[in-house]
C-alpha cells in the first residue's frame, strides 16, 4: 500500500514585530548552518558604521566579507560548523581580529570588537573564549562535539547514545548498553517528555528518519564522519517546525587544507567474558568494529575543492543463552502417571462428551492415568510432537515428575549481525561568494540467515528469520552571497529506507515452512486460503499454557520508504533588522508488503497462517504444561479439541474460533 504525504510550508520569519524592533536581530538558522554576528565600536563605546568585516574558515580558507551597518552591526549567516577567524578593519583604527571562534551546527555566535585609534596596519588580536554564550536568541541547545565522540567510551559506537548526556533528554536504554547497528536508538530517545517519534533528525540539513517507524534513523553515519551534533530542546526557530520534539542537527565532516585520516578497530570477544548462571559455557561473542577515514584537498594547495570519506564495518556473532519449558517424552504420549502421582488433586478426569467411549466414565480418572492414543486429534498430536525439541535438562532429578515447577530445556543460539557504513562529502568553493556541499550516505545492516530456528522460538527451532536493511541518504546544499546584505541558501535532499525480512527453510527442529512434513494438514477456514499466503505451508502459531510459545512469525515482509525535500531560504539584512523568507517542500512515500494483521489482536495475532491456543478454560496455579495436551479453549465454548478427538467431531485441531485462516 502506498501512503503518500506531501508537506508544503512557506516561512516568513521576520514579520513578527518583536523581531523587527530588536536592535540586535534574532536569526533563524537554516538547518545545520551557523551564523556569526556582532557590533563593532570604538574605545568610547560609539558604534563604527562601514567597518569591513572578514570571516575566514581556518580549515579551508573560505572567506566571507561584509560591513557594519549604521548601527555598527554586522551579520554573516549560512556558515558551516567549524573554527573561524573574524577580522574588522576601518580607516583610522587598528584592525581587530578574534581568532578561533568555534561554530556548532545551527549556532548563532556574537563576536563583537572594540577598535582602537591607530593605523590599519596595526592589529589587535583576541583569542575567542572557549565557552561562548549565545545571547541572540532564546533557543536552548547543547552540543555533542568531536572530543566527546572521540574520548567517551560509547558501547557500540552509536552517536545517538551521547544524546542521553544532555539535560532534558531521556533514553529507554542505559548509556552503557550495546547499541551498535541500532537504527531505533533515536526513536528510543525522548526530549522534554515527548515521544521519540516526535524527534527531528537532520543530517547535513535533510530529514533522516524512517517513514515506516518515524524517529528511527535512515542511513546512520559512522561516528568518525560526524563533526558535531547540535541538540536543540526548546525555543527553536521555524526552520525546525517539521517535528515538535528534539531537534538533532548532525553536521558531517568536511575536508580541510591538510590531509587527515584514521584507521581503527574495536574488538570484543567471549574469551574475555564469564559464563552466565544458566549455561555451562561462555556464550559466543565475536564483535569487530573496524574502518578508516580520510579527508583533505582534492588538489593540494588549491583552496576550492575538498573531500572526506569514511568507511566502517561491524561484524558481530553473539550467543543467546536461555531456558524454556517443553513437553516431556511421557507428556507427548499422553502418559500422565508421573504427574498424577505427585499432583493427585489436579489429575485430569474424563470429560462428559467421552462418557461411554471405550469404557470411559465421565468424571473418573483415565485408566492408569493414560490418555488413549486413539482419542488424539492428528493435528493436535502432531503439534505437540513436532513443534518442540526434546528436553535436555532436569530441574528436580529426585522428584517423580522431574520437570515439575521449572524449565527443562536450555539453549544457546548464535545471532550473526553485520553492518557497513559509507559516508562521502565533497565541498566546492568556486569563489568567495558561493559554497556547494554534497554528501552521500549508505548504510547496510544484515542479519545472516542461520539454522538455529530461533525465529519460531529457541525451544522449537522450526523457523529462522533474516533481515536486510539497506538505507541511503544524500544532500546538496548551495549557499550564495549576492551582496553583504543579501544571501540565499538552497538545500535538496533525498533518503531511502528499505526493509526486507526473509523466512528461510527452517531449523534443526524441522522444516517450519512445510507444515505437512510435520503432520499438520488442517485446511484454511476460507477456501482458497493457500493462494492468499506468502508461504502457504508455514506453521501456525501455537500457544499452550505453561509451555514456551511457538511462533509462526508474521514474515516474510518488505517495505520501501522515501523522503524528498527541497528548501530555499533567502536572507535580507536591512539596517538593524534581518528579514528571512523561505520555502520547504517535502514528499513522503511508503510502499509496504506485509502479511500482518495488527487489529483486532487477541487470538488473531500477526500470523495469518493460523493461531492455536491449547489452554484450560480456567487455569489454576497447579495447572502444568502437560494438561494442554488434552484441553483447549475457543471463543465459542471450551472443548477438548486440542489433542483429543471427540467422537463424531472433525479433527481440525483448535480450529473452533481460535484459528485464523484467510
C-alpha positions in Angstrom: 0.0 0.0 0.0 1.4 3.4 -0.9 0.8 6.2 1.6 1.9 9.5 0.2 2.2 12.5 2.4 3.2 15.9 1.0 4.1 18.8 3.2 4.5 22.3 1.8 5.4 25.2 4.0 6.3 28.8 3.5 8.0 30.7 6.2 8.1 34.5 6.6 10.3 34.6 9.6 10.7 38.3 10.3 7.1 39.5 10.1 7.0 39.4 13.9 7.1 42.9 15.3 9.3 41.7 18.2 11.9 40.6 15.7 11.8 43.8 13.6 12.2 46.1 16.7 15.3 44.3 18.1 18.5 46.3 17.6 20.4 43.0 17.5 18.4 40.8 15.3 17.2 37.3 16.2 18.3 35.0 13.5 16.6 31.7 12.5 19.3 29.3 11.4 18.7 27.2 8.3 19.1 23.6 9.3 22.7 23.0 10.3 24.2 26.2 9.1 25.5 28.7 11.6 25.8 32.5 11.9 28.4 34.9 13.2 27.3 38.5 14.1 28.3 41.3 16.4 28.8 45.0 17.0 32.0 47.0 16.1 32.6 50.0 18.4 35.4 52.4 19.4 37.0 52.8 22.8 34.3 55.3 23.8 31.5 52.8 23.1 30.3 54.6 19.9 29.4 52.2 17.1 31.5 52.2 13.9 29.5 52.0 10.7 31.1 50.9 7.4 33.8 48.8 9.1 34.9 45.9 6.8 34.4 42.5 8.4 36.1 39.4 7.1 35.2 35.9 8.4 37.7 33.1 7.4 37.2 29.4 7.8 40.5 28.2 9.2 40.1 24.7 7.8 39.7 25.6 4.1 40.3 29.4 4.0 36.9 30.1 2.7 36.3 33.8 3.1 33.0 35.7 3.8 33.0 39.5 3.7 30.5 42.1 4.9 30.5 45.5 6.5 28.8 47.0 9.6 25.6 49.0 9.1 24.6 52.3 10.6 24.2 50.7 13.9 27.7 49.2 13.8 26.2 45.7 13.5 27.3 43.0 11.1 26.0 39.5 10.4 27.4 36.6 8.3 24.9 33.8 8.1 24.9 30.4 6.3 28.3 29.2 7.7 29.4 25.6 8.0 30.3 24.5 11.5 33.9 24.7 12.4 36.5 27.3 13.6 36.7 30.8 12.2 38.8 33.9 12.5 37.0 37.3 12.4 38.8 40.5 11.4 37.4 44.0 11.4 39.1 47.0 9.6 38.3 50.7 9.4 40.5 53.6 8.2 41.9 55.4 11.2 41.6 52.4 13.5 43.8 49.5 14.3 42.5 46.2 12.8 40.7 44.0 15.3 41.0 40.1 15.0 39.2 37.5 17.0 40.8 34.1 16.5 39.4 30.6 16.9 35.7 31.3 17.0 34.0 28.0 17.1 30.7 27.4 15.4 28.4 24.5 16.3 25.8 23.3 13.8 22.9 25.8 13.7 24.6 28.0 16.3 24.4 31.8 16.4 27.6 33.3 17.9 28.1 37.0 18.7 31.6 38.3 18.1 31.9 42.0 18.9 35.1 44.0 18.9 36.3 47.3 20.3 38.7 49.1 17.9 41.5 51.4 19.0 42.6 54.6 17.1 45.7 53.9 15.1 46.9 52.7 11.8 45.0 50.0 9.9 48.3 48.1 9.5 48.3 47.6 13.3 46.3 44.6 14.6 44.9 43.8 18.0 44.3 40.1 18.2 41.9 38.5 20.7 41.6 34.7 21.3 38.0 33.7 21.3 36.6 32.3 24.5 36.3 28.5 24.7 32.8 28.9 26.2 30.7 31.3 24.1 27.3 32.3 25.5 24.6 32.6 22.8 22.7 35.8 23.5 21.0 36.4 20.2 18.0 34.0 20.5 16.1 32.1 23.2 16.6 28.5 22.0 18.1 26.0 24.4 20.7 23.8 22.8 23.6 21.5 23.7 26.4 20.3 21.5 27.9 16.9 21.2 31.4 17.7 20.0 34.2 15.8 18.4 36.0 15.5 21.7 33.0 13.7 23.4 32.6 11.3 20.4 36.4 10.5 20.4 37.1 10.2 24.1 33.9 8.9 25.8 33.6 5.1 25.8 30.4 4.6 23.7 29.4 0.9 23.7 28.8 0.0 20.1 29.9 3.4 18.7 26.3 4.7 18.0 26.4 8.5 18.2 22.8 8.6 19.5 24.0 7.2 22.8 25.6 10.5 23.5 22.2 12.4 23.4 21.4 11.0 26.8 24.1 13.0 28.4 22.2 16.2 27.6 19.7 17.9 30.1 16.0 17.2 29.2 16.9 14.0 27.2 15.8 10.6 28.4 16.5 7.3 26.7 14.8 4.0 27.1 18.2 2.3 27.2 21.1 2.8 29.5 24.1 4.8 28.4 26.4 1.8 28.7 24.1 -0.6 26.8 25.2 -2.1 23.5 23.6 0.0 20.7 25.8 -0.9 17.7 23.7 -1.2 14.5 20.6 0.1 16.3 18.7 2.3 13.9 16.0 2.6 16.6 18.2 4.3 19.2 17.0 7.7 18.1 13.4 6.6 18.3 14.0 5.5 21.8 15.2 9.0 22.7 12.6 11.3 24.4 13.1 15.1 24.7 11.1 17.1 27.3 8.7 14.3 27.8 7.7 13.9 24.1 7.9 10.5 22.4 10.8 9.5 20.2 8.5 9.7 17.1 8.3 13.5 17.7 12.0 14.0 17.1 13.5 15.6 14.0 16.9 14.2 13.0 18.7 16.3 10.4 21.9 15.1 8.8 23.6 17.8 6.8 20.3 19.7 6.7 17.9 17.0 5.5 15.4 14.9 7.5 16.8 11.5 8.1 14.1 9.5 9.9 12.2 6.5 8.6 8.7 6.8 7.3 7.8 3.4 8.5 9.0 3.8 12.1 9.2 7.6 12.4 12.0 8.5 14.7 14.4 5.7 13.6 17.5 6.7 11.7 17.9 6.4 8.0 21.4 5.9 6.7 23.1 6.1 10.1 26.6 7.7 9.7 29.7 6.5 11.2 30.9 8.3 14.3 34.2 9.0 12.5 32.3 11.0 9.8 30.4 13.3 12.3 31.8 16.7 13.1 29.3 17.7 15.7 25.7 17.3 16.8 23.6 20.2 18.0 20.7 19.2 20.2 18.0 21.8 20.3 15.5 21.0 23.1 13.3 24.2 23.2 12.8 27.6 21.8 13.9 26.6 18.3 13.1 28.6 15.2 10.6 28.0 12.4 13.1 26.0 10.3 12.8 23.2 12.8 9.0 23.0 12.7 8.9 19.6 11.0 8.5 18.0 14.4 7.7 19.1 17.9 10.3 17.0 19.8 14.0 17.3 20.0 15.9 18.7 17.0 19.1 16.8 16.3 21.2 18.7 13.8 24.1 16.5 12.7 27.0 18.0 10.7 29.2 15.7 8.7 33.0 16.4 8.5 34.4 18.2 5.5 37.9 18.0 4.1 40.4 20.7 5.0 43.6 22.1 3.6 45.6 19.4 5.4 45.2 15.6 4.8 43.9 13.8 7.8 42.9 10.2 8.3 42.4 7.4 10.8 42.4 3.6 10.9 40.7 1.8 13.8 39.4 -1.4 15.1 37.4 -2.2 18.3 37.3 -5.8 19.5 35.1 -7.6 22.0 35.5 -11.4 22.4 33.9 -14.1 24.5 37.4 -15.1 25.6 37.3 -12.1 27.9 33.9 -12.8 29.3 32.4 -15.0 32.0 29.6 -17.5 31.6 26.0 -16.8 32.7 24.3 -18.6 35.5 22.2 -20.9 33.3 24.9 -22.0 30.8 27.9 -24.3 31.4 30.0 -22.4 28.9 30.6 -18.8 28.0 28.2 -17.6 25.3 29.7 -16.8 22.0 30.6 -13.1 21.4 32.8 -12.1 18.5 32.5 -8.4 17.8 34.7 -6.4 15.4 34.2 -2.8 14.6 36.8 -1.5 12.1 37.2 1.1 9.5 39.1 4.1 8.2 38.6 7.8 7.3 40.5 10.2 5.1 39.9 13.8 4.1 41.7 16.7 2.5 42.0 18.8 -0.7 41.3 17.1 -4.0 44.1 19.2 -5.5 46.8 20.2 -2.9 47.2 23.9 -2.3 44.1 24.7 -4.2 41.5 26.1 -1.7 38.4 25.2 -3.6 37.7 21.5 -3.7 37.7 19.2 -0.7 36.6 15.6 0.1 36.0 13.4 3.1 35.5 9.6 3.0 34.6 7.4 5.9 34.1 3.6 5.8 33.1 1.4 8.8 32.2 -2.2 9.2 30.6 -4.1 12.0 30.8 -7.9 12.4 29.1 -9.5 15.3 28.3 -13.1 16.3 26.7 -13.3 19.7 25.4 -16.2 21.7 21.8 -16.0 23.1 21.5 -18.4 26.0 18.2 -19.1 27.6 15.9 -21.7 29.2 12.5 -23.0 28.2 9.8 -25.5 29.0 8.8 -28.2 26.6 6.7 -31.4 26.8 8.4 -34.4 28.3 8.5 -37.7 26.3 5.8 -39.1 28.5 3.6 -36.0 28.1 3.8 -36.4 24.3 2.3 -39.9 24.5 -0.5 -39.0 27.0 1.2 -40.8 29.9 0.3 -38.7 32.9 1.1 -41.3 35.6 4.2 -39.5 36.9 2.4 -36.2 37.2 -0.7 -37.7 38.8 1.5 -39.5 41.4 2.6 -36.1 42.5 -0.5 -33.9 41.9 -3.4 -36.2 42.6 -6.0 -33.5 43.0 -5.3 -32.0 39.6 -5.0 -35.2 37.7 -7.4 -34.9 34.7 -10.7 -36.6 34.6 -12.7 -38.0 31.7 -14.9 -35.2 30.1 -18.6 -35.7 29.7 -18.6 -36.0 25.9 -16.3 -39.1 26.2 -18.6 -40.9 28.6 -19.0 -44.5 27.4 -16.4 -44.2 24.7 -14.1 -47.2 25.1 -15.5 -47.9 28.5 -14.5 -44.4 29.9 -16.6 -42.9 32.7 -17.2 -39.2 32.8 -15.7 -37.6 35.9 -13.3 -40.5 36.6 -9.5 -40.7 36.0 -8.3 -42.1 32.8 -7.3 -45.8 33.2 -3.7 -45.9 34.5 -3.6 -42.1 34.0 -3.0 -42.7 30.3 -5.0 -40.9 27.7 -5.6 -43.4 24.9 -3.7 -42.5 21.7 -6.8 -43.4 19.6 -8.5 -40.3 21.0 -5.8 -37.9 19.9 -6.5 -35.3 17.2 -3.9 -35.9 14.4 -3.2 -32.2 14.0 -3.1 -31.5 17.7 -0.9 -34.5 18.4 1.5 -33.5 15.5 1.9 -30.0 17.0 2.7 -31.4 20.4 5.1 -34.0 19.0 6.9 -31.9 16.4 6.7 -28.2 17.5 9.1 -28.7 20.4 12.6 -30.1 20.8 13.1 -32.8 23.4 14.0 -31.7 26.9 17.7 -31.7 27.6 18.0 -30.9 31.4 16.3 -32.0 34.6 15.0 -29.5 37.1 14.2 -31.8 40.1 16.1 -35.1 39.5 14.7 -36.8 42.6 11.1 -36.0 42.1 8.6 -38.4 40.5 7.7 -35.7 38.0 11.2 -34.4 37.3 10.3 -31.4 35.3 7.6 -30.0 37.6 7.9 -26.4 38.5 10.8 -25.4 36.3 12.4 -25.3 32.9 13.6 -28.4 31.2 15.3 -27.0 28.1 18.5 -24.9 27.7 19.7 -23.4 24.5 22.4 -21.0 23.2 21.9 -20.0 19.6 24.2 -17.6 17.7 22.9 -14.5 16.1 25.2 -13.1 13.3 24.8 -9.4 12.6 26.7 -7.2 10.1 26.7 -3.6 9.1 28.5 -1.4 6.6 28.5 2.4 6.7 29.9 4.6 3.9 29.9 8.4 4.2 31.2 10.8 1.5 31.2 14.5 1.5 32.6 16.9 -1.2 32.9 20.7 -0.8 33.4 23.0 -3.8 34.2 26.7 -3.2 34.3 28.3 -6.7 34.7 31.8 -5.2 34.3 33.8 -2.0 30.6 34.2 -2.6 29.5 30.6 -3.2 29.8 27.2 -1.5 28.5 23.9 -2.8 28.4 20.9 -0.4 27.3 17.4 -1.5 27.1 14.5 1.0 26.1 10.9 0.3 25.5 8.2 3.0 24.9 4.5 2.6 24.1 2.0 5.4 23.6 -1.7 5.1 22.6 -3.9 8.0 22.1 -7.7 7.6 21.2 -10.5 9.9 22.7 -13.5 8.3 20.2 -16.3 7.8 21.2 -19.1 10.1 19.9 -22.5 11.0 19.2 -22.0 14.7 15.4 -22.0 14.2 15.2 -19.2 16.9 12.6 -17.3 14.9 9.9 -19.7 16.0 11.3 -20.0 19.5 14.6 -21.5 20.6 12.9 -24.5 22.2 11.1 -25.1 18.9 13.7 -24.5 16.2 11.4 -24.7 13.2 11.8 -21.3 11.6 14.6 -18.8 11.3 14.5 -15.2 10.0 16.9 -12.9 8.3 17.0 -9.1 8.0 18.3 -7.0 5.2 18.1 -3.2 5.9 19.8 -1.1 3.3 19.2 2.7 3.5 20.8 5.7 1.9 20.6 9.5 2.0 22.0 12.4 0.0 22.0 16.1 0.4 23.0 19.1 -1.8 23.5 22.5 -0.2 24.4 25.6 -2.2 24.9 28.9 -0.4 25.3 32.2 -2.4 26.2 35.7 -1.2 24.7 38.1 -3.7 25.8 41.1 -1.6 26.9 41.6 2.0 23.2 42.1 2.9 21.5 39.5 0.6 22.2 35.8 0.9 20.5 32.6 -0.3 20.7 29.0 0.9 19.3 26.2 -1.2 19.1 22.6 0.0 18.0 19.5 -1.9 17.7 16.1 -0.1 16.5 12.6 -0.5 16.6 9.4 1.5 15.5 5.8 1.0 14.8 3.2 3.6 14.4 -0.5 2.6 13.3 -3.3 4.9 13.3 -7.0 3.9 12.6 -9.8 6.4 13.0 -13.3 5.0 12.0 -16.7 6.4 14.4 -19.5 5.4 13.6 -23.2 5.2 13.7 -23.9 8.9 16.0 -25.1 11.7 17.2 -28.2 13.4 13.7 -28.9 14.7 12.2 -29.4 11.3 11.0 -27.5 8.2 8.7 -24.8 9.5 7.7 -23.6 6.1 6.3 -27.1 5.2 3.8 -27.9 7.8 2.7 -31.1 6.0 6.2 -32.5 6.7 5.4 -32.1 10.4 2.0 -33.8 10.1 -0.1 -30.6 10.1 -2.8 -31.0 7.5 -5.7 -28.7 8.6 -7.3 -26.7 5.8 -7.7 -23.0 6.0 -11.1 -21.8 7.0 -11.7 -19.8 3.8 -11.5 -21.9 0.6 -8.5 -20.9 -1.5 -6.6 -19.7 1.5 -3.4 -21.2 0.3 -3.3 -18.7 -2.6 -3.5 -15.7 -0.3 -0.4 -16.7 1.7 3.1 -15.6 1.1 4.2 -19.0 2.4 1.1 -21.2 2.4 2.9 -24.1 4.2 4.3 -22.0 7.1 3.4 -23.3 10.5 0.7 -21.7 12.7 1.4 -20.1 16.0 0.9 -22.4 19.0 0.1 -21.2 22.5 0.0 -23.8 25.3 -0.2 -22.6 28.9 3.0 -23.4 30.7 4.9 -24.3 27.6 7.1 -21.9 25.5 5.1 -20.3 22.8 5.9 -21.5 19.2 5.7 -18.6 16.8 4.8 -19.0 13.1 6.1 -15.4 12.6 4.4 -12.6 10.7 7.0 -12.7 8.0 8.2 -12.6 5.2 7.7 -8.8 4.7 9.2 -5.9 2.9 8.9 -2.1 2.6 10.4 0.8 0.9 10.1 4.4 2.2 11.2 7.7 0.6 11.5 11.3 1.8 12.3 14.0 -0.7 12.8 17.6 0.4 13.5 21.0 -1.3 14.3 24.0 0.8 15.3 27.6 -0.1 15.8 30.4 2.4 16.7 34.0 1.4 18.1 36.4 4.0 18.0 40.2 3.7 19.8 42.4 6.2 18.2 45.8 6.3 19.7 48.2 8.7 19.5 46.8 12.2 17.0 44.2 11.2 17.2 40.8 9.5 14.4 39.5 7.3 14.2 35.9 6.3 11.8 34.1 4.0 11.8 30.5 3.0 10.1 27.7 1.3 10.0 24.0 2.4 8.6 21.2 0.2 8.6 17.6 1.3 7.2 14.4 -0.2 7.0 11.2 1.9 6.0 7.8 0.5 5.8 4.3 1.9 5.3 1.1 -0.1 4.6 -1.9 2.3 4.2 -5.6 1.6 3.4 -7.1 5.0 1.1 -10.0 5.5 0.4 -8.9 9.1 -2.9 -8.4 10.8 -2.4 -5.8 13.6 -6.0 -5.1 14.6 -8.0 -6.8 16.1 -5.4 -8.5 18.2 -6.1 -11.1 20.8 -6.4 -14.6 19.4 -5.8 -13.3 15.9 -2.2 -12.3 16.3 0.1 -11.4 13.5 0.5 -14.9 11.9 -2.1 -15.2 9.2 -1.3 -18.9 8.7 -3.3 -19.5 11.9 -3.0 -19.5 15.7 -3.9 -22.3 18.0 -4.4 -21.8 21.7 -4.5 -25.0 23.8 -5.3 -23.9 27.3 -7.5 -24.9 30.2 -10.8 -22.9 30.4 -9.9 -21.7 34.0 -6.2 -22.3 34.7 -5.0 -22.7 38.3 -1.5 -22.4 39.8 -1.3 -26.2 39.8 -2.0 -26.5 36.0 1.2 -27.7 34.4 2.1 -27.8 30.8 1.1 -31.4 30.0 -2.6 -30.6 30.7 -2.7 -28.7 27.4 -2.3 -32.0 25.6 -5.9 -32.7 26.1 -7.6 -29.3 26.6 -8.3 -26.3 24.5 -10.4 -23.2 24.6 -12.3 -21.4 21.8 -14.3 -18.3 21.6 -17.5 -20.4 21.3 -17.2 -22.9 24.1 -14.5 -24.8 25.9 -13.8 -28.1 24.3 -11.2 -30.9 24.2 -10.2 -30.5 20.6 -6.6 -29.6 21.3 -5.2 -33.1 21.2 -8.2 -35.4 21.9 -10.6 -36.1 19.1 -14.2 -36.2 20.3 -16.4 -38.8 18.7 -18.1 -37.6 15.5 -16.2 -34.3 15.5 -13.8 -33.1 12.9 -10.0 -33.4 13.6 -9.1 -29.8 12.8 -7.2 -29.1 15.9 -8.0 -25.8 17.6 -10.0 -24.5 14.6 -13.1 -23.6 16.5 -12.9 -19.8 16.9 -9.1 -19.6 17.5 -7.6 -20.4 14.1 -7.2 -17.6 11.6 -7.2 -18.7 8.0 -7.7 -16.4 5.2 
